[in-house]
Amino acid sequence: MEFANEISINWILIFILTGFIAGYIDSIAGGGGMITVPMLLFSGIPPIFVLGTNKMQSVVGALMATIKYATSKKINWKIVSIAIIPCLITSYIGSELVMFLSDEIIQWAILLSIPIALLALLKKSNQIKEENSELSKKNIFLATAPIGFYDGLLGPGTGTYLTISMKKFLHLDYLTATASTKPLNFATNLGSVLAFLIAGKILFLAAIPMGLANIAGSYVGSHYAIKGGEEFIKKVLIFVLITMLIANIAKIVLN
């Protein structure tokens, strides 16, 4: 990994700041990968290492958010207990599959997934309706497992996808959906990390400082999500969508 020697202290500091912001955003509305993945790509790290490094730093943040929401009793453990193993397995499969793709395909897929995810989520967010329905294992699986596969394959926006999916298809309020997303996101990250770790595709020089910063950001973010409730989560979600849309437009213009 000769490229590792080219990472300057300035990039390490940028990674730390990015990790904190991503942890904060992820713990509230998801979408932290939409911040960390482009930043890792901008630093010159090869795309496959970007995916592995991003998973390594985000898995610890997801664990912190899970602990924070669990102690506040905001997680729907019935949903989590049914979905967590399928999410872990599908994520592992997605990460195994992505290693067969070229760096060019991975990079373009990552860049294309971000605006597509933003547009899809923005459209769906206006169609969510509260309904009363019984939670079936089939519905829980369909609402979560495919997103686990996506997380292992690419990743950006997974937390947001899970939150929106559980809100729309499992009819949870935003706070419960956000809280219940965290152990599932931890599982999808863990499944992916195992695949990348075995393949030696994690750059620990970036993953360790980013991961520590992500833990701090996740702790702060989950605290404010619990305190602010549904309205606060909605505002952060909108902020994430607008910020990433602007960032991607700027990237297109600069290139």
C-alpha positions in Angstrom: 0.0 0.0 0.0 2.4 2.6 -1.2 -0.4 5.2 -1.4 -0.6 5.1 2.4 2.8 6.9 2.6 1.4 9.8 0.6 -1.3 10.6 3.1 -0.2 13.8 4.9 -1.0 15.0 8.4 -3.4 17.5 6.9 -5.5 14.7 5.4 -5.5 12.9 8.8 -6.9 16.1 10.4 -9.5 16.3 7.6 -10.4 12.7 8.2 -10.9 13.3 11.9 -13.2 16.3 11.2 -15.1 14.3 8.6 -15.4 11.3 10.9 -17.0 13.5 13.6 -19.4 15.1 11.3 -20.4 11.8 9.7 -20.9 10.2 13.1 -23.1 13.1 14.2 -25.2 12.9 11.0 -25.3 9.1 10.9 -26.6 8.9 14.5 -29.5 11.2 13.8 -30.6 10.7 10.2 -28.1 8.4 8.5 -26.2 9.4 5.4 -22.7 9.8 7.0 -21.2 7.7 4.2 -22.3 10.4 1.8 -19.7 12.6 3.5 -16.9 10.2 4.3 -16.8 8.2 1.0 -16.3 11.3 -1.3 -13.7 12.7 1.1 -11.8 9.5 1.1 -11.9 9.4 -2.7 -10.7 13.0 -2.9 -7.6 12.1 -0.8 -6.5 9.7 -3.6 -7.2 6.4 -1.8 -8.1 3.6 -4.2 -11.9 3.1 -4.4 -11.9 -0.5 -3.0 -9.8 0.7 0.0 -12.2 3.7 0.4 -15.1 1.3 0.9 -13.2 -0.9 3.4 -11.8 2.0 5.3 -15.2 3.7 5.4 -16.8 0.6 6.9 -14.1 0.2 9.5 -14.6 3.8 10.8 -18.3 3.7 10.7 -18.9 0.4 12.5 -17.6 1.8 15.8 -19.7 4.9 15.4 -22.8 2.7 14.8 -22.0 0.7 17.9 -21.8 3.9 20.0 -25.1 5.1 18.6 -26.7 1.7 19.3 -25.6 1.9 23.0 -26.8 5.4 23.4 -30.3 4.7 21.9 -30.5 1.3 23.8 -29.9 3.0 27.1 -32.6 5.5 26.3 -35.0 2.6 25.4 -35.8 3.9 22.0 -35.0 0.8 19.9 -37.7 -1.6 18.7 -35.9 -4.8 19.5 -38.6 -7.0 17.9 -37.7 -5.6 14.5 -34.0 -5.7 15.2 -34.0 -9.3 16.4 -35.7 -10.4 13.1 -33.6 -8.2 10.7 -30.1 -8.2 12.2 -28.9 -11.5 10.9 -30.2 -11.1 7.4 -28.7 -7.6 7.3 -25.3 -8.9 8.4 -25.4 -11.7 5.8 -26.6 -9.6 2.9 -24.0 -7.0 3.7 -21.2 -9.6 3.7 -22.4 -10.9 0.3 -22.5 -7.3 -1.1 -18.9 -6.7 0.0 -17.7 -9.9 -1.4 -19.3 -9.1 -4.7 -17.9 -5.5 -5.0 -14.3 -6.9 -4.8 -14.9 -8.4 -8.3 -15.5 -5.0 -9.8 -12.9 -2.7 -11.2 -11.8 0.5 -9.4 -13.4 2.6 -12.2 -16.8 0.9 -11.9 -16.7 1.2 -8.1 -15.8 4.9 -8.2 -18.5 5.7 -10.7 -21.1 3.6 -8.9 -20.3 5.4 -5.6 -20.5 8.9 -7.2 -23.8 8.0 -9.0 -25.3 6.3 -6.0 -25.2 9.6 -4.0 -27.4 11.9 -6.1 -29.7 8.9 -7.0 -30.1 8.2 -3.3 -30.8 11.8 -2.5 -33.4 12.2 -5.2 -35.1 9.0 -4.2 -35.2 9.8 -0.5 -36.4 13.4 -1.2 -39.3 12.0 -3.2 -40.2 9.3 -0.8 -40.0 11.5 2.3 -43.2 13.3 1.1 -45.1 10.1 0.6 -44.7 8.6 4.0 -48.0 8.0 5.8 -48.7 6.7 9.2 -50.7 3.4 9.1 -51.5 0.7 11.7 -50.4 -2.7 10.5 -49.0 -5.8 12.1 -45.3 -6.3 11.8 -44.6 -9.5 9.9 -41.3 -11.2 9.5 -41.6 -10.9 5.7 -42.2 -7.2 5.8 -39.4 -6.6 8.2 -37.0 -8.7 6.0 -38.1 -6.9 2.8 -37.7 -3.5 4.4 -34.2 -4.1 5.7 -32.3 -7.0 4.1 -32.0 -5.4 0.6 -30.6 -2.3 2.1 -28.0 -4.4 4.0 -26.9 -5.8 0.6 -26.6 -2.2 -0.7 -24.5 -1.2 2.3 -22.0 -4.0 1.7 -21.9 -3.3 -2.1 -21.5 0.5 -1.9 -22.8 2.0 1.3 -23.5 5.8 1.1 -26.9 6.7 2.5 -27.6 3.3 4.1 -28.7 4.7 7.4 -31.0 7.1 5.7 -32.4 4.4 3.6 -33.1 2.2 6.6 -34.8 5.0 8.5 -37.0 6.0 5.6 -37.8 2.3 4.9 -38.8 1.6 8.5 -40.9 4.7 8.6 -42.7 4.0 5.3 -43.0 0.2 5.4 -43.0 -0.7 9.1 -44.8 2.5 10.2 -42.5 3.6 13.0 -42.1 7.2 14.1 -38.9 8.9 13.1 -37.2 8.6 16.4 -38.0 4.9 16.8 -37.0 4.2 13.2 -33.7 6.1 13.6 -32.9 4.3 16.9 -33.8 0.9 15.4 -31.6 1.6 12.4 -28.5 1.8 14.5 -28.0 -1.9 15.5 -29.0 -2.9 12.0 -26.4 -0.5 10.5 -23.9 -1.9 13.0 -24.6 -5.4 11.7 -24.4 -4.3 8.0 -21.1 -2.5 8.7 -19.8 -5.5 10.7 -20.6 -8.0 7.9 -18.9 -5.7 5.4 -15.8 -5.1 7.6 -15.3 -8.8 8.0 -15.2 -9.2 4.2 -12.8 -6.3 3.7 -10.6 -7.3 6.6 -10.1 -10.8 5.3 -9.3 -9.3 1.9 -6.8 -6.8 3.4 -8.7 -3.8 1.9 -8.8 -1.5 5.0 -6.4 1.5 5.4 -6.1 1.7 9.2 -4.0 4.9 9.0 -7.3 6.6 8.0 -9.8 4.3 9.6 -8.5 4.6 13.2 -8.6 8.4 13.6 -11.8 8.6 11.6 -13.4 5.9 13.8 -12.5 7.6 17.1 -13.9 10.8 15.8 -17.0 9.0 14.6 -17.6 7.6 18.1 -17.5 11.1 19.5 -19.9 12.4 16.8 -22.3 9.5 17.3 -22.5 10.1 21.0 -23.2 13.8 20.5 -25.7 13.3 17.7 -27.7 10.5 19.3 -28.0 12.7 22.4 -29.5 15.6 20.5 -31.7 13.2 18.4 -33.2 11.8 21.6 -33.6 15.3 23.1 -34.9 17.0 20.0 -37.2 14.1 18.9 -38.9 13.7 15.5 -38.9 17.4 14.4 -35.1 17.6 15.0 -34.5 14.4 13.0 -36.5 15.7 10.1 -34.5 19.0 10.0 -31.2 17.1 10.1 -32.4 14.8 7.3 -33.3 17.8 5.1 -29.9 19.4 5.9 -28.1 16.2 4.9 -30.0 16.0 1.6 -29.4 19.7 0.7 -25.7 19.6 1.7 -24.9 16.5 -0.3 -26.8 17.8 -3.3 -24.8 21.0 -3.3 -21.6 19.1 -2.7 -22.2 16.9 -5.7 -23.2 19.8 -8.0 -20.0 21.6 -6.9 -17.9 18.5 -7.7 -19.4 18.3 -11.2 -18.7 22.0 -11.9 -15.1 21.8 -10.6 -14.4 18.8 -12.8 
